Each structure stands twice: as C-alpha cells, then as structure tokens.
C-alpha cells in the first residue's frame, strides 16, 4: 500500500465528533461516487469548485491521519476503507457504507492497482495474477469478505446506512434522497427538493464525473484506464474465466454460509451460474 505508515496508524486513533460524516467501503465499491453525492448534499447541490480536488474537502482518513482530518471545518466529511472492527466510532456520527458485488469489485480493483504505478508495482500484472491475490485477501485493506461481513453486521445500527452500488445504479435519485435524510440537516433539506436531487443525480453521473478525472485522483500513465473507468454492473464477464467465477462464487457462499450478504445480489449470482453452466 502506498499510504505513509504514520498517516495510517494516526488515522486508526482518530476520535470522531458526533457531527462527523463517514463514507466507508471496501476499495472500488463506489466510494468516490458516494463521496461526491454526500459532498453535493452537504453543499447545497453545488458542484466541486473548478480546479479543486474532492480530497481537499473529503480526505481519506488512512492517508492523511488524525491531523489532516482535524484540520477540516465541521461537519467533517471523511472517507475510509477500514473494516468496522478498527473503525473510529462515535454513536452520533453518521456512517454510509457502500457494498459492491465481489465479481465487479475484483475487476475494478485490478484496474485500479495496475494503474497506480506510484503505489503498486503491478503495471504489467494480469487479471489472473490479481484474482489469486483477491480471493486470498492479499490486497489492500485485506479480504473482501471479512470487510463486507464486518459492516453488514452493523446494518441495523441507527447511525449506519448500508447500501449497495447496484442499488445506487438502479435507484439513484431514491438513494440520494435516502442518504440526505439519513445525514440530517443541511443535507436533509436538499434531499426534500426534487429539483436539487435531480441536479445531484446529473452532477454525480458517470458522464459528468468522467470529464475531469483530476478531481478524483492523480494522473495515470498513458495507456492505463482512468480512475473513473466504466461505472458499470456486470463488467466481470469480460475478465473472469468460468473457473474463476465458480471459485469466487464458492468462496462467497463459504464465507457467508450462503446467508446474509450472500442474498444482496441475486441477479449477479444468477448470471454467474449461467456463465459457469454455459462452459460445461
């Protein structure tokens, strides 16, 4: 991982304020998209100022550490990829968690890792190589399944809103309104305005977010996909072999006992089954 050790260890010790707003996720599960939705809800549906980066207003806790977060004005908006067990927690703070199906997550995480050449030595890495790391949990922030299960178990907490990337795609305006209501004022006021919600949906759309990529990340080398790459559901089919699909499906079922988060993506799992069966 390319984060400074001091920032990471400092971030773990951060003491949240009751007014803090966190966007939490496993990497490549819709984090930046949800961050921008939250930013827009908290800022009157006004777009990020020209030439500014989202991280200036909404930093990554594990990267900037406690000092970087404490420099923010209240209400602080904070990004994190920490599993719940080590997450700085305050019963009055708000935590929006976004989950994404493991198949699409693995593909997106592969392209992310390959493209950040200043963080990882993986520019020439293949998806087959990355898949083995992913299924073994030997990637940034550890295993996908442990992370998902840790936050899924908190889904009934009053200050945790558990959402899926796929629902964000299907019901974007409804999710925007739900997030705003969950955060409280001033976001709740914006969420009650249908025109403002529609404007947020448009401003946070893939088309808009893919225009100026430097708002979300540093530059990537020529020939590498951009940080905001596709924003699609079902992209896994272009990368997975039937055997890899079977292995990840079986691991998902094993880690969850076929219950709980295993039921979050019935359409994806049905597609996986069809893909495996077609290869027999």
Residue pairs with C-beta under 8 A, 6 or more apart in sequence:
1 8
1 119
1 140
2 116
2 118
2 119
2 120
3 62
3 63
4 63
4 65
6 65
7 62
7 63
7 64
7 65
7 68
8 62
8 63
8 65
9 65
10 65
10 66
10 67
11 61
11 62
11 63
11 64
11 65
11 66
11 69
11 80
11 82
11 88
12 62
12 82
12 86
12 88
13 66
13 88
14 61
14 65
14 66
14 69
14 70
14 88
15 66
15 88
15 90
16 22
16 88
16 89
16 90
16 93
17 74
17 76
17 90
17 93
18 90
18 91
18 92
18 93
19 74
19 75
19 76
19 92
19 93
20 75
20 76
20 77
20 78
20 90
20 93
20 94
21 38
21 42
21 75
21 76
21 77
21 78
21 93
21 94
21 96
21 183
22 61
22 78
22 79
22 80
22 87
22 93
22 94
22 95
22 96
23 31
23 34
23 35
23 38
23 58
23 77
23 78
23 79
23 80
23 96
23 98
24 79
24 80
24 81
24 82
24 87
24 95
24 96
24 97
24 98
24 151
25 31
25 34
25 81
25 97
25 98
25 99
25 100
26 81
26 99
26 100
26 105
26 141
26 144
26 147
26 148
27 81
27 105
27 109
27 112
27 139
27 140
27 141
28 100
28 105
28 108
28 109
28 112
29 98
29 99
29 100
29 105
29 165
30 98
30 100
30 165
30 168
31 79
31 81
31 98
32 54
32 209
32 216
32 227
32 228
33 98
33 165
33 168
33 204
33 209
33 231
34 96
34 98
34 163
34 168
34 179
35 54
35 58
35 77
35 79
36 48
36 54
36 203
36 204
36 209
37 175
37 176
37 179
37 200
37 204
38 58
38 77
38 96
38 179
38 183
38 187
39 48
39 54
39 57
39 58
39 77
40 46
40 47
40 190
40 200
40 203
40 204
41 176
41 179
41 180
41 183
41 187
41 190
41 191
41 200
42 75
42 77
42 183
42 186
42 187
44 186
44 190
44 196
45 190
45 193
45 196
45 199
45 200
45 203
47 203
48 54
48 57
48 215
52 215
53 214
53 215
53 216
54 215
54 216
55 79
57 72
57 77
58 77
58 78
58 79
59 68
59 69
59 72
59 78
59 79
60 79
60 80
60 81
61 69
61 78
61 79
61 80
61 82
61 88
62 80
62 81
62 82
69 76
69 78
72 78
80 87
81 140
81 141
81 147
82 141
83 141
83 142
83 146
83 147
83 150
83 151
84 150
84 151
84 153
84 154
85 150
87 95
89 95
91 159
92 159
93 159
94 159
94 161
94 182
94 183
94 184
95 154
95 159
95 160
95 161
96 161
96 163
96 179
96 182
96 183
97 151
97 154
97 155
97 160
97 161
97 162
97 163
98 163
98 164
98 165
98 168
99 148
99 151
99 152
99 162
99 163
99 164
99 165
99 261
99 264
100 108
100 164
100 165
100 166
101 164
101 165
101 166
101 233
101 236
101 264
101 265
101 268
102 144
102 145
102 148
102 248
102 252
103 236
103 240
103 245
103 248
103 268
103 272
104 165
104 232
104 233
104 234
104 235
104 236
104 268
105 144
106 130
106 131
106 134
106 144
106 236
106 239
106 248
107 127
107 235
107 236
107 238
107 239
107 240
108 229
108 235
109 130
109 134
109 139
110 125
110 127
110 130
110 131
110 134
110 239
111 224
111 225
111 229
112 227
113 119
113 120
113 122
113 125
113 130
113 139
113 140
114 120
114 122
114 123
114 125
114 130
114 224
115 123
115 220
115 221
115 224
115 225
115 226
115 227
116 220
117 123
117 220
117 221
117 224
118 218
122 129
122 130
123 221
123 224
127 239
128 244
130 139
131 240
131 244
131 248
133 139
134 144
135 247
135 248
135 251
136 143
137 143
137 144
137 145
137 146
141 147
145 251
145 252
145 255
145 256
146 255
148 261
149 255
149 256
149 260
149 261
151 160
151 162
152 162
152 260
152 261
154 160
154 162
155 162
161 178
161 179
161 182
163 175
163 178
163 179
164 264
164 265
165 233
166 233
166 265
166 267
166 268
167 175
168 175
169 231
169 233
172 201
173 197
173 198
173 201
176 191
176 197
176 200
176 201
176 204
177 191
177 192
177 197
178 191
179 187
179 191
180 187
180 188
180 189
180 190
180 191
180 192
180 197
181 187
181 188
181 191
190 196
190 197
190 200
191 197
202 208
206 228
206 230
206 231
209 215
209 216
209 228
209 231
210 226
210 228
210 231
213 226
213 227
213 228
216 227
216 228
217 227
220 226
220 227
233 268
234 268
234 271
236 245
237 271
237 275
240 248
240 275
242 275
242 276
242 278
242 279
245 272
245 275
245 276
246 276
248 272
249 269
249 272
249 273
249 276
252 262
253 262
256 262
262 269
